Amino acid sequence: MDDGPRRILFSMALVSPQGVKGKDLYEAGESVIFTSRYRRIFQGRLDPITEFGKTTPWNDKWERTVVVGTESGQVKADQHLGLLTPQYLRIDALKYNWSPFYFTKELKPEMVRGLLAKYPSDVKEMIGQPENIKRFRIFRFLVQAGWYDDAEKELERILKDLPNEKEKVYSARENLRQLRAQQWTEAIELAAKSGRHEWVQTQLTNFPEKGTDEQLLMRIRSLGAKYERASEDLKQARKFLGDLPGQLKTDKDKQLVEAVAALVGELRLDHFLPPEPNQTKLERYKFQRLEAFLSAARQAERARKKSAKTASAGELLSLAVTGWLLGSNSAEAKIESAVRLWRARQFVLQYQKTHDSEKREKLLYAYQKDNPVQFDEMAQLISFLPPPEPEEMMATGNGKDKDGVLELETNLPWGRVRGVKYLVQLPPEYHHGRPYPVLFVLHHTNEKARDMLDRWRELAAQHGYILVAPAWTKAFQASYEYTSQEHDAVLDVLRDLRRRFQVDSDRVFLFGGAEGGAMAFDVGLSHPDVFAGVIPMCARPRMFSLVYYTNAAVLPFYIVTGDLVSDSVKVTRKHLIQRWVPTGYPSIYIEYKGRGPEWFSAEPPMILDWMSRKKRSLGVPAFGECKTMRQSDDHFYWISVDALKDESINDPKQWNNRVSPGWVRGTIVPQNNGLNVYAHGVKHLTVWIGRDMIDFTKPATIRLNTSTIFTNGGRPIKPSLSTLLEDFYVRADRQQLFYAKVPFDVK
């Protein structure tokens, strides 16, 4: 597909026929297009670009001079702006066959307004046109570009310079007001999905109803009604939870007081707003967790006014505690259940904060002797837990939190590299009770982590992402080196992040630019079960990334580059895209015309839109061949590689193209209550079994390479609390829990 500035490659297997529009991309009416003639004195093609140098300002003829570094040396090129539309522009070199394309929004509005004011008067579109036509043409251009503030300023200038155009200006202003209302509505809806509820409620209060389109008003009023109901529910819940503990009489009932106090401290408006329609049943239960409690408490209040028999305070608070700890579908009015669940939660949090393995074993032994909850309840309870070691929310400017950015470092007892430093920006109105998506951004070797963080800060905040920038390079490092220590700058940071903050592990994304993009390729393909999507920009994949191409079978990639970025374009197309696209892999490849290695500033909003529809695959009911050539590339969905054969290991410092990788793949076979595992080049592996993978009440079978068969003696595989808790201790991944594991030696 060609959208003007870019060529976009993707598999048609990923396109729904119902989702294809047979229309132009730009449907907002006829675009305002400015063209300018020029004369090219052809001297040859431009070699691949390595860097951009100085650029002069545009002159009155829409011309400038730019200095670029190429593979054959530095080039000084005169350029002419040949095409300018509200969507994109084309710049033509006068002496080279070189025409880079840009999205108009990559430029600053004031620069474009200056160009439009300098528009050469001898072109056909402007010959004989009166001044008012020219000025309103500029206004319409700014509107179609989405620069409403600048369009408003243009109307003010027109009214001042051409007072006779008052009626036309007023009409244009009214149309612009409707467009602003549309933009405002979309911003409010996005903020509501992102958890910025205080901001949303302020905007709903200030939203102008007079003269606004009725369809927009319906959306605003519907959203406002949801917030009103949620606010009232939150207010009532706090009142009931504040009053009922004082009505507890027996010591047995008073065991609930500590749980209720913690519950009240964790309550947020999020827990009373309705879930999004596209959420799973389990995700929905995490919202409105006090629904059963609120209904019963209101009913009890009405009964008391009529002096009728009602539920006791202990029973009502038990509904609150069990619903809060397990979800609205599991609420019970049993004090014993509530107390047992509360103790289970306290035990798990203490277990996760205990870094001595012997002490953890003692904690588990003591807990299992003292009326433990059922295994399924424990697993469900873990999915609702706050972070095990929650980061204290600190005020800006105290040394640890500078201008809204936290400076942290990993502190994992089992981490291969201690003290990996990283920067974190939390979403506005962050709290520990809501799961947030995460975006890792990896900088180039000649940049700092802060440079890449700053490029994404505003958009990440708008979309409700935890933004993370690891400091992955060492001093004087020139390129990405494909080491496990570099991988830990992402993997250990993610585990550390999960322990401090409420992370939605099903929505973790990895972005990288240039050498950071090469790292994104490698880390993503080496650990495909960790990420919901990988976004390399201007990156050349090498070594492991080219061998591991099958690991992207269900891992979405969004690759951005320019067609003059050295040989990285050829490498990516040949080794990855030509394999991924025909096979139907969920990859999208974007190539900017005439562009070199640079920051494509128009991409982040489109990338975030792409990310909004992505979730991590769990590799069920099956996952394809996942390759490995490093001992540290050791976990693929529900199979971990504990040891590779020597002949399958490759060293990035002494790379050998003749080494064949080890690989694993797995399939769930429901009709046999079994799992089929295939492996090559592997000495030892472990099969990890999660919820719904097998029926734990029936005998199960695991086949390895069709010859080795594990049947557990014809008995069901029993879920292990130790396995569940230890795996959660190491990975802190509450969205993917494993109940049992079975090790194998591979012959």
N, C-alpha and C positions, 0 to 999 in steps of 0.2 A: 504494500500500500504506500502511496505517496501523498503526503499531506502538505506539500509545499517545501518546507525546509528540510524534511526528513524522508528517508526510505525506511519502511517498517516491515520486518519479516516476522511471520508467525505461522503456526500450523493451522490450516483450515479445519482440522479435526477438533480444534478448541472453540470453533465459532458455531453458535446456534443459528440455524436459518431464520428463526423468529427474531433474532437480535440484530439482523443486518438491515440497515436502512439504505435504500437506493437513492440517496440524496447527497448533495454536497455537504462537506463537514460544516461549512459556515452557513447556517440557516437563518441568520438574523437579517435577511434582506440583502439587497445588492451592496457589495462592499465598495467603499470609497478607495479607488486605486489611483496611485500617482506613478507615472512612468517618466523616465528622462532619457533622451537619446544621447549617445556618446559614440566615439570612434575608437575602435580597438586596433592598436598596431601590434599584431601577433608576433611574439618572440619565442613561444614555446610553452610547455606545461610547467607547472610549479611542482617541485619535488615535495615529498612528505614533509610536513611542518614539525619542527621540534620545539619551538617556543615563539612567543610573540614579544616584540619589542615596543618601541615608541610609536604612537599614532598621533598625527596632527588633527586638529579640529576640522569639521566640515566647512568648506567655503561656500560662497553664494551659488556656485555651479554644482553643488552636491558632490564635491570631490575632496579627497584627502590623500595623505601618504602614510603608509604603514611599513614598518620594518619587521620582517619575520626571519627566524632562523630555520633553515631547511637542512636536510641531510647532506646537501652539497655546498652549504655555506649560507651566509646572510644575504637576504634579498630585500631591496627597497622597491616597493610597488606602489604606483599611483592607482587609486581606486575611484570608481564613480558609482553613486547610488542609482542603480538602474530601475529598481522596482520597490515601491513602498506601499504596503496595504496595512489595514488594521491588524491582520493576523501575522504577516511575515514580510521580510524584505530581502532583496538580493543586491549584493555589492559586486560589481564587476571590475577586475583588474584591467588596466588599459593596455598593458604590454604582455600579459600572460593569459593563458587559457585557465582562468581561475575565477570562479564566481561563488563565494561562500554565501549561504543562506542563514538568516537569523529569524527567530520569532520576534515580533515587534516588542513584546513585553520584556525582552532581554535588555532593551534600552531604557533609559530614564525618560519619563514623560516630557520633562522640560527640554531635553535634547530633541525629541521628535517634534515637539511644538516649534522649536527653533528651525528645524529642517523644513517643516511645512510653511513657515513664514518666509523662508528663503527660496521656496519652490520656483525654479526657473520659469520666467513669464513667457518664454517662446514656445512652450510645448503645446500640443494641439488641444489638450483638455482645458487650457486656461486662456487661449487666444479669444479675445472679444468678450470674456466673461466679466460682468460688473463686479464691484468689490463685495457686495453683499453675498453673491453666489460663492465667491472664493472663501469668505469668512465662514459661512454656514457649512461649506464643504469640510473645512478644518474641524468645525464642531462635530459634525457627523463622524469624521474619522476618529476623534478622541472618544466618542461614545462607543463606537464599534470595537475600539481597542480595550474597552472596559475601564478607561480612566475617567471616572465620573467627576471627580473633584476638579480635574483639569478642564473637563468639558464645561462645568459650571463657571469656572473662571473665564473661559472663552466667551460664554454668553454675556458675562458682565462686561467684557471688553467690547463685544459687538454692540451692546446697548449704549455704552458710553460713546463709541466712535460713530455708530449709525442709529441715532435715536428714532428714525422713521421706521425701523424694523421692530418696534416695541411689541406689536401683537405676535409677530413670528417668534420673537425671543420668549415671550410668556408661554406660548404654545409648546415650544421646545423644552422650556423649563419644566412644564407639567409632565411631559413624556419622560424627561430625565428623572423626575421625582418618582415615577412609577418604577423605573429601572432600579433606582436606589432602594426602593421598598422591597423589590425582588431580591436584590443583593443582601439587604439587611435580614430578610427572612431566612435566606439560606445560611447566613452566618450564625443566626440564632439556633437554627436546627442542628448545625454542625457542633456548636458549643454544647448543646444539650446532649448529643451523643458522646461528646468528649468529657463530660462530667463537670463542665464549668457552670454549675447551677446558679450560683450567686449572680454571675454576670448575666446569665439568661434571664433571670427574674427581673433584673434592672432593665434590660432591654425590652422585655414584654411590657413593663410599666410605661416606658417612654415611647413605645411604638405608636406612630400616628395612624389613627383609624380614618380620619376625615379624608375623603377622596382617594383612599387606597383601594386597589382592586379587591373585589369581594372574595375571590379564590384565595388570595394571600391572607386576607383577614380570617378566613375559615381555618387556615393552617395555624395562624398565630393564636386564635381563640382556642382551638383544640389543644395546642401545646400549653397555653395558659391554664386551661381547665385541669390538665394532668398535674401541673405544678401546684395548683390550689388544693387538689385532693391529696397529693403527696404531703404537702406542708401541714394540712390538717391532720393526716394520719400520724405524721411525726410528732406533732404537738400532743395528740391524744396518747400516743404510745409512751412518750416521756412522762405524761401525767400519771397514767396507770402504773408505770414501772416505778414512779416515785412514791405513789400512795400505797400500793399493795404490800410492799415489804413490812410496813408498819402494822399490817393486819395479821402477820404470821404469829402463831401462838406457841407451837411446840418446837422443841429443839430440832426435831426432824425437819420441820418446815423451814426453820431458820438456816439450814444448810444451803438454801438457795440464794441467800443475801449476797454472797461474794460473786456468784455468777451473774446476778442481776446488775450489780454495780459495774462489772466489766462490760456487760451488754450495753448499758446506758452510755458508757464512755465511747463505745464503738459505733453507736447509731449515727447515721447520716441520711440526708434526703435521698441519696442513691437507693437506699433499701426500701423506699416506698413508691418510687416511680415505676411504672410498668416496664417490663423488659422489651427489647427490640424484637420485632417479628422474626428475624432471621436467626435468633439464638436457639440453641438446643434446649431440650426439656430440662437437662441438668442445670444449664446456665440460668434458665428462668427461675428455678427453685432458689437460686442464690439471691434473687431479688424478692422483695415483699416477703421476707422470711417470717415476719410477725403477723401475717395475714390471719392465721387461725387464732392467734392470741388476741388480736384486736377485735375480731368478730365476737369471740367469747366474752371478752372484757366489756364490750358495749352491751351485749345481751345481759350480762350479770348486773350491770349498772341499771338497766331498765327494770330488771326483776326486783332489785333492791327497793326501787322507788315504789313498786307495787307490793312490797313486803312478801314477795314470792321466794321460793327456794332457789338458790343459785349455787354456782361452783365456788369452792373455797379459794382464798387468796393463794394458797399453795398450789392448787390445781391450775389456776390461771397462770401463775408464774412458771409452772412446769411447761405449759404450752409455749410460753415465750422462750424459755431456755432451750428446750429441745428443738423448736422451730429455728432458733438462731444458730444452733450448732450443727443441725443436719439439713436444714431447708424446710420450706413450708409444707412439703408433702409428708414430712416425718414428724410433725409436731404431736406430742402426747401430753395428756393431763395427768401424768404419773410422776410423783415427786422422786421416787426411786430412780426412774429412768433419767430424769433431769440431773440429779446429783451424780449418777454414774457417768453420764456423758461429760459433765463439767470436770470431774476428776480425770477422765480420759484426755480431755483437752489439755489440762495442766500437765499431765504426764508427758504428752507428746512434745509440748513446747519445752519442757525441761530436758527431755531426751535430745532434742535438736540443739540445745545450747550447751550440752555436755560433750566436750571434745576428747575425753579420755574413754577409750573403747571398753575398758574393764568396768568403769563406772556406768556406762550405758547398759552393759549386760546386767549389772546389779539392779538398775532401775527397771529394766524390762522384767527381770525375774520377780521383783517385788510387786510390780503392777499385775502380772498374770496371776498371782496368788490372791489378789484382792478384787474379786468380782468384776472382771474386765467386760467391756462392751463387746458385742459381736464383731467379727472381722469386717463385714460389709459396712457396719456403722462406723468403725474406726477409719476405714478408707474414705467414707463420705465426710466424716468429720475433718480429716486432713485437708480436703479440698476447700473447706471454709475457714481455715486457720488464718490468723494474721501472720506477718513475717516473723520467723523465729527470733531474730535479733533486730527489731525494728530500729531504723535510723531515727534519731531525734530530729524533729522538724525545727530547724534553727533559723533565726532571723538573718536577713541579708546583711552582709558587711561585718560579720563577727570574726573574720579570718578563715573560717572553714567554708562559708557560703558567700562567695563574692559575686555580686550582681546577679544573684539567682542561680549560680553554678556551684555545685558541691565539688570539692576536691577530695577524692577518696583513694584508698588503696586496698587491695585484697588482703584478707587475713584468714585464709583457709588452712587448717592444719594439714590437709592432705594435698594441697596444691603443689604442683611441680615447681612453680616459681612464686616465691613469697613477695608480697609488696608490690604488685602490679598497680601502677597509678592510673587513675581514670577520672574523667570529668563527667558529672551528671547534672542535667537540667530536668527537674520534675515538672509535670504539667501544672498549670494553674489550678488551685483548689485541690491539690493532691491530698489524699488521705489513705491510710493503710487498709481500709475496708473495701476498696474497689480494685479489681484487677486492671492493670494498665498495659497496653502494648509497648514494645520497646524497639527503638531504632538505634543500632550501632552505626557509627560513622568513622571510617578509617582514613586517616590523612595520608598524604603523599610523603615521601621521605624528606623532602626539602621544606616541609611545613611542620607545624605543631598541632597537637590535638585540638587546641583552642581555635585554630583557624578553621578547621572543618566543622567544629561545633557551632561556630558563629554563623556559618552559611545556612544551617538548618534550624536555628533556635526559634525564630518566629513561627514558621510553619509547624514545627513539632508541637509547640505550645497550643496553636489553634486546633490541632487534630488530637490533642490529648495523649501524646507519646512521651514516655520516659526516654530522653535523649542521652546517649552514652558515647563518649569519645575516649577510647583507651590510648595511653601513650605507649605505643607498641614498638617504637624504634629505639635503638641505642645510639650513642654519640657517633657521628660521622658515618652512619649507615646510608649507603647509596641506593640499595634496592631491597625488595622483599627477599628473604633468604630461605623460605620454606622449612622453617624449624618448628618443632613442637612447642618451644618457648614462645614463639610468636602466636601460635594457636591459643596458648593459655591467656594471652592478652584479651582474647574474646571469651573463651570457654570459662576460665576461672573468674573473670569479671562478671559473666552472666550468673554463675553460681553465687558469687558474693552479692550480686545485686538482688537475687531472689531471697537471700537471707535478710536483707535490709529493707526491701520494698515489696509492695504487692505487684508482682509481675504476672502478666498473662503469658505463660510460656507457649501457648499456641499461636501467639502473634509477636514473634521476635524476628526482626528484619536486620539484614546486614548490608550496609552500603560502603563502598570504598572508591577513592579516586586515584588514578594512575597506579603507583606501586601499592597503595591501599586497596585499589581495585583488584590487583593481582592477588593480594592477600584475601580479599573477599571471595574471589573465584576458588582459591585453594581451601580456605576454612569452610566455606559452604559445601563444596563437593566432598570434603573429607568428613563432614559431620552433618549429613543431609537431614537427619531426624531432629535437629535442634532448631531449624529456621523455617519460617513461613515464606520467606522469599529472600533472594540475594540480588543486589543491584551494583554491578561493577560499572564504573565510568572511565573511559579512556584507558583501559587496562589490557595488558597482554597476558593471557594465561600461558603458563609454561609447566614443564615437567609433570608433576602429579596431576595438575588440573587437566591436562590433555589426556592422561590415561584414565582418569576417573569420570569420564563423560557420562557413563551409564548411571552414575549416582544421582543424576538430575532427573530421573524418570518421573518423579512426583514432586520435585523441588522447583518452584517457579523461579526463573531468572528474568531480570529486566536489564538488558545490556545496552549501554549508551556509548557511542563513540562518534568520531568524525571520519569521513572517508580519506582524510589526509593525515591520519595518525600512524605514521611509519608502517611497519609490517604487522602491527597488532590486528589490523582489520583483516588481513589475509589469514592470519593464524586463527583468529576467532571464527571467521566464516568457514574455513576449511575443516578445522578439527572439532568444532562444537556445533555451529549453526547448521551445517550441512548434514549433521547426524541428528540433531535435536528436532528440527522443524519437520522433516519428512516422517519422523517416527511419532510425532504427536506429543513431544515433551512440552510442558507448560512454560515455554520460553518465549520471550519477545525481544527482538533485536532491532535497535534503532540506530540509524546511521545518518548523521547530519551531512548535508552536501557542502563540500568545499571547506570543511572545518578541521582544525587541528586539535592538539591536546590542550583542552581548555575546560573551564567550568561552564557547563550548559545550564544557565540560570533559569531557563524556562522549564526544565525537567522536574525539579522537586514537587511542584503542585500536581503534576501528572503522575509522578511516582507514588505520592501519597494516595491519590485516587485509586491507583492500581493496588496498592497495599490494603486499602479498605475492604477489598473483596477476597483477601487471601487468609488462609489459616494453615497451620502446620499439618502435614500428613503424619499419621501414626503408624503407617505401614500395614494397615489391616484393610481388607482381608489378606493382602499379599503385598510384598515389595520385590522389585526386580534385583538384578545382579548389582551389588554394591562392592566396589573394589577397594583394596587397601594395600599400601606398600610401606607403611610406617607403623611401628608398634603403637604409636599414640592415636592412630586413626582406628579406633577400637570399638565403636558402638554404632550399630545401624538398626534403628527402629527397635525391634525386640530381640536382636541377637548381638551379643558382644563378642569380639575377637580377643581372647585372652593371650594368645601367642601365635605369631606368624612363623611359617617355615623360613629358614634362612634364605632360601633361593627366591622368596617373594619380597624380600626387603630391599629397598633402594635408598641410597644416601644422596641427599640434595647437593652435598659438597663433591661427590664423585658420581654424578648421575650416569646410569647405564641404561640405554634404550632397549637392551636385550632382556632386561629383567621382566618376567611376567608377574602381574600382581596376584595376590590372593583375593578371593571374593566370597561373599555369602549372599544367599537369598532365602526368602521364607514365604510359606503359604499356609493359611489356616484352612483346615478341612472340617467344616461343621458336621457333615454327615457321619464322620468317624470320630468326632470329638477329639481331633488330633491336629498336629502341626507337622508340616513337611519342611525340613531344613536341608539346604544344599550348601556345600562349602568346598573350596579348592585353595591349596596353598596355605592352609591354616592348620596349626597343631592342636590348639585348644579353643573351644568356644563355649558360651553359655547362652541358653535360651531363657529369656525373661517372659513370664506369662502375666498378662494384665487382665483386668476385668473384661468380661464378654469375649475373651479369646477362646476360652473353653468353658465347659460346664464342670465346675469344681465338685459337683455332687456325683459325677459319673466317672468311670475309668477313662483315662485319656491315653493317647498314643503319640509319641514323637518319633518321627523317622528322620534319620540323618543319611543323606546320600543313598537312600532306598535300602541300605544294608543294615545299618545300626538302628535298632528299634528299642525305645524306652517305653515300658508299660507300667512301671511302678508296681510290679507284681500283681497287676490286674486290679489295683486299688485306685481310687480317685487321687489326684494330686492335691495335697492339702495346702491351703494358703498359709504362709508363714508371716507372723507379725514381725519377726526379726528381719526378714527380707524386706518387707514393706518399709519398716522404719529406717533401716540402714541405707537403703537406696534413696529414700527421701532425705536422709541426713546428708548424703553426698551431693545429690543433684538439686534438692529443694524444688523439684518440679511437681507442683500439686496437680497439674493437669494430666500428667501421665504417671500413674502409679503402677508398680508391679507387685503382684501378690506372691509369686513363687519363681524359683529359678532352677534350671537343670543343667549342670555342666556336662560337657562331652569332650572326649579325646577324639580327634579326627585322624583316621588311619589313611 
